[in-house]
Structure formats: structure tokens, C-alpha cells
Amino acid sequence: MNSKERVQLAFQHREPDRVPLFELTIDNPTASHVLGRQAWCGFGGRVRGVIQNQALREGWFAEFIRRRTADEIELWRTLDLDVYPNAAPAPRQPIIPEQIEEFRWRFTDPGTGQWTESLYAPESDMYDQVDSSIRQEGLPALERLTEALERAEPDMDAWDFTLVERMVAELGRDRFVMGVADVEIGSTWDWAQHFLMGLILAPALIHRYLDARLRHTLALAEAMLQRGVDGLHGGYDWAATTQPMFSPRHFDQFVFPRLKQITDLCHRYGAVYVKHTDGNVNKLIPGMIQAGVDGFQAIEPRAGMDIAQLKRDVGDRLTLIGNVDCSTVLVDGPAEAVAAQTRAVIRAAAPGGGFLLSSSNSIHPGVKPEFYLAMLATARECGDYPMRC
């Protein structure tokens, strides 16, 4: 049984030959350790920020994307992971950033004049958007962005899909390859306070903004599905450690109907949809299922997400993907603790199928490579069906 067949059975809530292995991203410390050289992989800020922005400013962005893609293909093959979840097109004419400090860049949209600023923190390898015209100006700036999005027709010629095609061609023969699509809620950005206030003070504007974003998202998603990806995943976080970022009532009104448009598109192509989110989303699980989500990844233990309880409650309707704790055991170890927790997760969630093993988020820069490798080794030792853990 190859990886693709193994994952397909898991999403059908049937038992394959062994528990499939999934990882959302694998950042440079672990990627470079595994490949034995400097790698350009994952979500870490040095690659996404410093190196990518240098490539944009110096005119070798296409080469940067090619090398990053090659590194990720080699990494997934070396680790023999069953799912590659991050196939995505690249813009043909990306915005060239202005470097305003050593680790701070400003991106100005030439069409609208609106801007964002992103900051790299070397001590944590984090790279985040920290300021923007919307943060400074509030809902009027969001309305101008919405108007620009509404005027613009989705243009697939503006995107380079050759890297999606390469992932499908090189990994998709025997592995499960996924593209990226989600409802782009503003509560994850630097201007979150304006989005959240807009839910109450300007709901019509928020509906327009989300619809305008969704129109472009659906066009890109269908283009990826047409190129042969096996599914899509969405990565916007919905919650903090104790509760969702906004009320379930507003998720029902603003998020889930739009998410269902994405999942319906996936299902028309015979593909699956996986939702990633950190935090405590127990109150959102029913809406997630009603919206047609096939799989849920992260299932963060320190946020009170109990994978054993989820397996009992919704394991027949939702494929669970997680949840070895990447905030504690994959950072601090020791390897024996990693093995014990990996076995416990498999025992709780694997019986009957409908489960893929991963960390509780991703293999971020704080994860020790030896502990992640211990997790994979344990899964291969005791993850065969029928269960032996």
C-alpha cells in the first residue's frame, strides 16, 4: 500500500496498513538536520522573510521558489511522510518590498497605495505582519481594500502554477498532495481589532470583504484541483488557548457558509478538505462538520483539545490529524517521553481509521530534530494495523 492509498483509506474512516504520517510544515532546524545541509523549508522567518525578501529585491524570486520547492520535495521523501499539504502557486509579479530597517520591510500595493509592514525577530525566527494602512486607518481602509478586490476579476494568468504541477508530478504519484485555501478572516492579521469591531459595527462591509476574498480563493482552489491535488487545507487560526477568537454565532454567520463553498468545490472534484487551527475550538466542531470539513489538524493539547474525547464524539464524521504536543514534549523531550506520548495518541485515535499522526501544530524552530525523529520512529514501530501500541 502506498502513501496515497493509505491516506485515502484513513479519510474513508477505514484502517489502512499503518497510521499515515502528516506534518503541516517542517522548519529549518529540523529540515537542515535531516537533509544534512542548509534547507529552505517551512514557516520559519529567516526563509519566509529574510531570504525571500532578499530574493524579491534582487530579482531572483523565481529561483528562490524553485529551490524551496526542491528542498521540500527532498525532505518529504527523506522522511517518507504520507501527505504534502502546501502545494501553492506563486505570483508572477510579486510586490517588491522596501527595506526600512535591517529586519523590517514595507510592501506597497502599486494599484491601491495600501501598505503593510512585516518584521523578522532573529531570536525566535518569527516573521509577522506588524503594521498596515488598515491597522492605522481602520474600517475606511478596509472598505477601500474591499472595493479594489470587488473590481478585480480573478486572473489565473497572474499566477505561476508550475510548482503545484511539479509537486503533483514528483510527489503525487504515490503520496497525497494538498493545495491551500481558506476563508481569510481578518482576526489573524495586525488589524484584528478592526475586523472584530466590524463584525458588530459594519457587518455588511465584513460580508463584502469575505465574499471578495472568497471569489479569488475559489478560483485559485479550482485551478489547483484541476491540476490534480488530492485535497485542500486551510491554515487560518480560529482560536486562542481557551476559546474562539470571536463568538460561534459569528462563525455561523460569517465563516461556515463560505467555508462550505470551499468544501463543496473540493467534493465536486473527489477531493478532501482539512482545516488547521490552533486553540480551543470545541465550540466550533459542530459547525466545522456541517460546513463539510473532512479533517481537523492540530488538536492542541495545551488548549484543552482532547483527541480521545473527539474520537469518541465525532471520530466517525471527522478525520483527526494530530496531536503530539509540539509546545512541550517535542521541544523538551526526552525521547522516551516523546515515544510514550506518541503511543498514547495512536492508542486514543487510530483504532477504526479516520486518523493521521502529526504534531499538535507544526515542526517549528523550537522543536528538537531528535525528538521529532523519535516521534516518527515510534509511529513506525507501533502504528501498524491491527493496533499494537
N, C-alpha and C positions, 0 to 999 in steps of 0.2 A: 504494500500500500504506500503510495507516495504522499507527500505533504498535502497536495491539493485534495486528494480523496479523503485523507484523514480529517481535514478541516471541514469539508462538505458534510461528512457524517456527523461531526460534532454539532454543526448548525442545524442538522436534522434531528437533534436530540437522540442520536444513536451512538453506540460505542464503537469507535474505530479500533485500530490495533494498539494505539497508545494515546496518551493525553497530548494534544497538539501544543506547540510552543509558540507564543505570541510575545512581541515586545513593541511598544508604541514607538520609542526612539532609544538609541544607544549612543551616549555622548562620548566625546573624545578620549577621556582617560581609559575607559574600558575598550572602546574601539581600537585605539592605538596599541593597547596591551595585547589584544587578540591578534591584530594584524602584524605586530612586530615592527611598526613604523608609524610615523605621524599620519593620522587619518582625518579626513574632513567629513565627519558624520554627526548626526544627531541634532539636538536642540540647543547645545551649548553656545554661549555668547561669542566666544572667540571666533568660531566658524561662521555663525549666522550674522555676527556684527562686524568684527574687525576685518576678517579676511574677505567676506562677501562685499563689504563696503569699499575695501581697497580695490577689489576686482571691478566694481561698478565705476569707481573714479578713474581707474587706469585703463579701462577698456577691455578687460579680459573676463567679463562676466560669463560668457558662454563657456569658456574653458573651465572656470570655477564650477559651473553646474555639471559639466561632463565629468570632472574629477570627483566631485561629491557623489554623483550617481555611481561611478565605478567603484568607489570605496564602499558604498552601502551594499552594492551587489556582492562584492567580495566578502564583506563582513557577514551578511546573512547566509552566504554559502558556507563560510568557515564555521559558523556557529550552528549551522543546519537548523535554522528556525523555519517554522512552517508557514508563517504569514509575513508578507511585507506590506505594511499598512500606509505607506506615504508616497505613492506614485502621484505626481502632480505636474502640470505644465508650468513652463516658465514664461514670464512676459518677454516679448520680443524687444520692447523698448522700455525697460525699467527706468524709474526715476533715478537720476544721478544725485547722490546726497552731497550736501555741503558740509565739510568737516568744520565744526565751530569750536570744538575743544579736542584734546587728544582722544577721548573716548566718547564724544558726543557728536551726533550728526543730525542735520535738518534735511527733510525731504519736502520739497515744494511741488505741488501738482501744477504743471505748466498751464493746464486748461482752466483751473478754478482759482489758482493762487493760494489755496488752502495748504497748510503745512503740518507736519508732525516732527517731533524730535525724539530720538532714541539714544539711550545711554548704556554703555558697557561697564560692568563692575568686575575688574580683574580678580578681586578676592573671592568672588562667588561664581564667576563665569556666567553671570546673568546678563541678558541683553533685553531691554524692555523699552517700549514707547513710554515716555515720561511727560511729554507735553505736546500740545497741539493747538491749532486755531479753535477747535471745538471746545477744548478744555478752557481756553481763555475767554471765549465769546459765548459759549453756552448754546441754547436751543436755536437761536438765529443762524449760527454757523452750521448746525446740524441740518437745518432746513435748506441752506444753500447746497450742502453736500447731497441731500436727498434730491433736490431739483436737478443737479448735474447727473446723478445716477438715473433718474427717470428719463432724461433727454437722451442718454447714451444707449444705443442698441448693442446688445451683446455681440461682440466681434471675435469670432474664433480665430480669425487670421492674425489677431494681435497676440496670440499665444502659441508657444512652441510646444507641441505635444510629442516631439521625438523622444524625450526622456521617458514619458509614460509608455510609449511604444517599446522602448528598449527594456524597461522593467518587465513588461508583459512578455517580450520575446525571450529574455535571458533568464528571468526567474519564473515566469508564469507557465512554463511548460509543465513543471511539476510542483510548483508552490502556489499559494493563494496570494494574489496581488490585489491590493485595495487602493482606490483613489481617495480624495479628500473632499468633503462637502459638509456644510453645517449651516444652521441658522445663526447669522452673525450678530449676536446680541451685544449691545454696547456696554454691558455691565462688566466686561472683561478688559476694557480699554482705560486709558488715563482719564477719559471724560465720563467715567461710570456714573458720577453723581448726576450729570445732566440727563443721561439715559434713564436713570432710575426716577428722577423727578418727572421726566417726560411721560413715563407710564401713567402718572397721576394728572399732570398739568396739561399735557399735549398728546393724548393717546392717538389722535388722528395722525399726527406727524410721525410717531413711532411706527404705526401701521404702514405708513407710506415708506419710511426708511427701510423697514424689514422687507417689504414687498419689492422695493427697488433692488436691494441686495440679493434677494432670493431669485429674481429673474435672471441675473447674471450667474448665480450659483448653479441654477438648474441647467443652464446652457453648457457650462463647463462640465458639470457632472455627466450630462448625457454624452458629451464628446468623449469623456474618459470611458464610459460604459461601452460606447460604440467601438472603442479601441481594445476592448477585451478585458478590462479589470473585472475581478470576481466580486467586488463589492466596494462600498464607500464607507469611510469613517469620518465622524465629526469630532473636533477636538476642543470646542469652546467649553470652559468650565462653567458649571451651573451653581456651585455651592461653596460655602466655607465649611469649616470643620464641624459646625453644629446645625446648620440649616441652609436652605437655598438662598441665593443672593437676592431674590425677591419672591413674592408670595406664589404658592401653587396656583392660585386663582389667575394671576397674571401669566404664568406659564401656559395655563389652559387657553388664555385669550390671545397671547402674542406669539408663543413659541410652538406649541404642539401642532396646531393646524398647518403651520409652514413646514415643520419637520415631516409631517405626514406626506407632503408633496414630494419631498426628497426620497422618503422610503418607498412611496408608490412608484416613483421613477425607477429605483433600484429593482423592485419586484417585477416590473414590466420586462426588465432585461434578465430576469432569473438570478439577480444578484442580491446580496445581503447588505444590511446597514448596521454598523456598530457605532454606538455612542460612547465616547470617552468623556468622563467628567470626574474631577476630584470632589471631595467633600461629602457631606451627609445629604444624600438625595433620596432618602427613604420615602419622603412625602411625594416625590415625583415619579416613582417607579410605575404606578398605575397609568399615569399619563404617557410615560415613555412607551409602555406596551401598547396602549390604544393608538399611539402615533405610528405603530408599525416597526419599532426598533427591534432588530433581531438579536443584537448582542450588546452587553454593557461591560465596558472595560474601566479598570482602576479598582473600584470597590475598596476604598481606602480604610484600612482597619482603624487608624487613629481618629477617623471621623465618625466612628461608630457604625461602619458598614460591616455587617456580619454575613460573610459569604455562606455559612452553613444555614442561617435563617433564610437568606434569599433563595438558596437551593430548595428548601422546603416550601417556601411560599410561591415562588414564580419560576422555579427551575424548569418547569415543563413548557414555559412560554418565552423565556428569555435566556439566551446563551450567556453564561457568566464567564468573564475573562479577567483573571487576577490571581491572587491578591497578596503575594508575598511582600511584606512591608519594606518599601524602599526608603522609609524615613528612619527606620531603626535597624532591623537585622541585616539588611543589605549594605548598610553603612558601617555598623559597629561589629557585626559578626558575633561570635566566631563562626567558623564554617559549620560546626556541629549544631549551632542554633539555627543557621540557615537551613540545614538539612531537615531539622525537626519541624520547622515551620512549613517548609515546602511539602513534607509528607502530610502534615495536618491539613493544609489547604486541599491537597489532592483527595484525601480521605473524605473531606467535607463536601466537595463539589463535583468530583469526577464521576461517581457511580451513575450509570444510566446515560452517560454522554451529556451533551449540552454544556461543555466546559473546555476552556483553553487556559493553560497556565501562563501567567505573566507576573511582573512586579505589580505593585499597587499604584503605579503611575508610569514610570519610565526609568531607564538606567541613566540617571542624571550624574553630573560631575562628582557628587559626594559618594556615590556607590563605589565600593572597592571591587575591582575586577575579579579578585579571587573569590569573593562572596557570590557574585553573580554566576560565575562558572560553577560554584558549588551548588547553586540552585538548579542549574541546567543538568548537572551530573546526577543529582538526586532524582530529578524528574525522569531521567532516562533509566535509572536503576529501578524505580518502583512505580512508574507511570503506565505500565502495560495493562491492558485489559485481558482477562478479568483482574480487578484491582488486587495488588499485593502490598500496598502501603499499610 
